[in-house]
Amino acid sequence: MKRLALVLCAATATASAAPKKKPKAGPKDAPAEPAPPPAPPPAPAADTPWSKGVAPDVQTKANALYDEGNQLFAQQAHQPALEKYKQAIALWDHPLIRFNLAVTEIRLDRILEAADDLDAALRFGDKPFKPELYQQALDYQTLIKGRVGYVEATCDKTASHLLLDGKPWFDCPGTKKLRIAAGEHAIVGERQGYLTTSQKVVVAGGDTATAKIALIPLESAVKLEYPHRRWVPWTMAGIGLAVGVGGVGTWLLGKNQMDQFQADYAIQCANGCEPGLTDPAHRALKDEQDTAQLKGKIGIGMMAAGGVVMVTGVVMAILNRPHRVLPNVEVAPTAGGAHASVGWNF
């Protein structure tokens, strides 16, 4: 902005409204006057591009408003000067009036409007500017170019309309390009029954940032998410059941073997045997008893552990109820556009 102000002083100082009258010296930071008002062209010059269709009396009224704007600008009354220039433009869209309007907008930090009005002022090239004033207008245009850019957005029929920085932009489907201040901006696509999508774009000075908006239907966007993976509870219940069934089988084997031991004991110890079957002659009978008891204990342990695991799995399956979730939409702004990704967690 400092650089713009310096060029402004240089531009307006060289285009004084009264070149024959020497202006009074002022402080260094005093604003210079803008370009002088254009004189109403004589009848033979009425065919200039900026004078076609504008009657001489209308040109005179526009020049009067233009002169009032110049006086207000010299008094640093920039907002009132802006209004006078706009009134003059409404009567006569002269390049020099446009130029002074743009200079005033720069002073008010209305850069986007200044960029548009500078383009309009230079629509006929160097006409009707003096060479030094035309060069200053080009300098302004170059400086402003670094502070503005363009955003171009495309949307399909999935969106009903787009918003730019929270304000309505245009209806979809379609493509639009808009001059905008350099920096980060947000583009939002909306439609009833669809997931709202937002993209952030970074507009660099003099460049165009692009964005493509496509919405996702809510019925396909909404997913069911479970606290645990669906197979985990049922797998636990199945494992517990299998262990329990294995325990029952092992216990039955031990029981059958114990029945066989009791039958063998009745035969071999019909007249009685020593306690604990410590006699080497009864070693096989003792082993048969120990094996049967061990299988019974293992079977009971497997049934208990399997039951606990199975019950835990069933309880987890009951509590593992799904809830509806929307996808995570992540938009990473990049210079000249944006990168968007959609993902779900399961």
Secondary structure, 3 states (H helix, E strand, C coil): CHHHHHHHHHHHHCCCCCCCCCCCCCCCCCCCCCCCCCCCCCHHHCCCCCCCCCCHHHHHHHHHHHHHHHHHHHCCCHHHHHHHHHHHHHHCCCHHHHHHHHHHHHHCCCHHHHHHHHHHHCCCCCCCCCHHHHHHHHHHHHHHHCCEEEEEEEECCCCCEEEECCEEEEECCEEEEEEEECEEEEEEEECCCEECEEEEEEECCCCEEEEEECCEEHHHHCEEECCCCCHHHHHHHHHHHHHHHHHHHHHHHHHHHHHHHHHHHHHHCCCCCCHHHCCHHHHHHHHHHHHHHHHHHHHHHHHHHHHHHHHHHHHHHHHCCCEEECCEEEEEEEECEEEEEEECCC
